[in-house]
Amino acid sequence: MSSSIWQKSSYSASNNECVEVRARGEVVELRESDEPGAILGTDPAIFLNLLKSIKASGFDRLS
């Protein structure tokens, strides 16, 4: 991830209710699209582990 532009999943509804993510320097940031001022920042390695855990646990029902 090398962009500071907010990205959302292609599976997100068009009503703008989704989690968005962006890389900003050495930090991965996450926010809820309907609360854009509340931003959570984390280390890229931690974010990748989160994604792997979600996919391994079955929460990723669309894959």
N, C-alpha and C positions, 0 to 999 in steps of 0.2 A: 504494500500500500504506500503510495508516494504522493498522494494528492491532499491538498487542504480543503477540497470541496466535499461537502456532505454527500454521502451516498446512502441509498436505501435499497432494500431488496427488491428484485423484480417481482417478487410474490406479494409485495405490499399493496394494499387496497388503494384505490385512487382518492379515497376520502382523507388522506394524509394522516392516518393513524398507524405510525410505524416507528421503529427504532432506526436512527440514522448513525452512521459511523464516518470518521475521517481520520487521516493521519495528519498530525501537526507537529513537525519536528520529530522528536524521539518519543512522542506520546500518541496513543490511539485514543480518540475521544468518541463518546457515545452520548446521544440525547434522544429524547422522545420528541417526535415531530410536533406534537401539540403543546410541548413545554420547551421551546428552543433555548431558553435561558439557563436551564438546568443541565449542565454538562458534566459527565463523569470521565475522567482521564485515567489511563492505565498504560502500563508497559506493553509493547507489542507482543512479547512472548506470553504474557499473561492472557492477553486477548486471544491469541491463537490457541492456547490451552482451553480457554472458555469455549471457543467454537468447536474444538475437538470433543470436549466433554458433552456439549449439547448434542452433537451428531451421534456420539456413541450411546447416549442415554435414550434415544428414541424421541426426544423432544422435536427433532427435525423431521416432522411427518411428511414433508414434501420431497425429500430426497430419495 
